[in-house]
Amino acid sequence: MPTESLEKKEEYDKLLKQQPKETDNELMNVVKNINFLILWLGQVFSQLADKIYLVLMIGIIKTYFQQPGESISGKVSMVMIAFTIPAILFGSLAGVYVDRWSKKMVLIVSNLGRGLLVLVIPLCLSWPTGGRFWLTLLITFCVSTLTQFFAPAEQATIPLIVRKKDLLAANSIYTTTMMGMLIVGFAIGQPLLTMADTLPIPHGRELLVGGCYLAAAAILALLYCREGEKHQQTAEIHLWQDIQEGVEYLKTNPLVRYAIIQQILLFSLFAALAVLAVPMAERIPGMRAEEFGYLLAAAGVGVAVGATFVTQQGKLIPYSRLSFWGFLGMGGSLLLMPVVMDSLASTLITTVVLGFSASFVGVPMQTTIQVETPPNKRGKVFGLQNNAVNIALSLPLALTGVAETYFGLRWVLLFLAFLATSGVTFSIIMPDSR
């Protein structure tokens, strides 16, 4: 019996290690890669939960903590701060540990922990009145802290399960999903929570969000990562020294450094676009403010189409040239936006072009970071990248609405067009990775 079990285990391991038959179509190779599909499904559930979580917290504040006549913005700002602080404090530190720990285990535990934390929220809401709000802030802080471990582990896992020649295709799917969730997640969050609230079970909203995290953990448990000692750093942990090692690596590798800078600029622009979608919808004939999701969906369609194009043609074009045209296209689209807002059709087309151009930056730059970074440094580098991106995201999310109020939508869009065009500079000075 033990011999039979051993033989079955060896046969099972052999099946897990089998790669899909290689073809000339990189996108098909990735789609056939069961391990990548598992990672991608985990990403979808995890990132969807991240976005809906913030919408859930706003709903909880409105239901439990907002006093009559009191503005909700103060408490919402405290939640956003609790969600942002871990990204600033622990983004780089998490990468240090990801380099030393099993990537698969980090992916599972981070989602499992976040799911359980969300399911604890109903208990916190039954706490005596004085401490309920502070407990929810503490849970938000802990959820965001675990997210800092999930992100670099996910990015560092892709090169472990995908062939080098298929990385561009894998990152087109990864980047499309990440940007799509950033754009669409907030828009569908409220309808999903409203639907969950109508279910004949208590605390349906919390069960939905926590269930998404737990579903991600269960899916990722099926992942076969093929991670060996060579993919991990085994030296003793010295946190600040390890972070400094990652910073020094970026200083000596301009290719990775400029790729990260371009990613930061890209996600800052899209965060600002997510904020501006509401006032844009108010000004477009035939649209209402609550229909801003159509604009975000149009950008998402553009990203998906652009990512497919980059996957097919990107192998023939230097990545720096792709990002050059990407930033130029984004700048031009944002420059046109105030002009075409009198027409719904023209605005949607311009928004699709904006998303299409964005994929010319996001996909090749993420691929560059993965290809050029040694396996035992990926956690540190991705930790630093996520740290910088999260800080950069918080600025437009906090400032874009205020700027639109004081200076007007047209001037803010023109400023974003200038920022996008400035990204061309980094494309020009960036060395080619080919």
Protein Blocks (a to p, Z undefined) as FASTA:
>chain_A
ZZmmmmmmmmmmmmmmpccdddfblklmmmmmmklmmmmmmmmmmmmmmmmmmmmmmmmm
mmmmmcghiafklmmmmmmmmmmmmmmmmmmmmmmmmmmmcfklmmmmmmmmmmmmmmmm
mmmmmpcfklmmmmmmmmmmmmmmmmmmmmmmmmmmmmmmgcfklmmmmmmmmmmmmmmm
mmmmmmmmmmmmmmmmmpccehklmmmmmmmmmmmmmmmmmpcfkpafklpcfbdcdfkl
mmmmmmmmmmmmmklmmmmmmmmmmmmmmmmmmmmmmmmmmmpghiafklmmmmmmmmmm
mmmmmmmmmmmmmmmpcfklmmmmmmmmmmmmmmmmmmmmmpmklmmmmmmmmmmmmmmm
mmmmmmmmmmmpcfklmmmmmmmmmmmmmmmmmmmmmmmmmmmmmnojklmmmmmmmmmm
mmmmmmmmpccfZZ
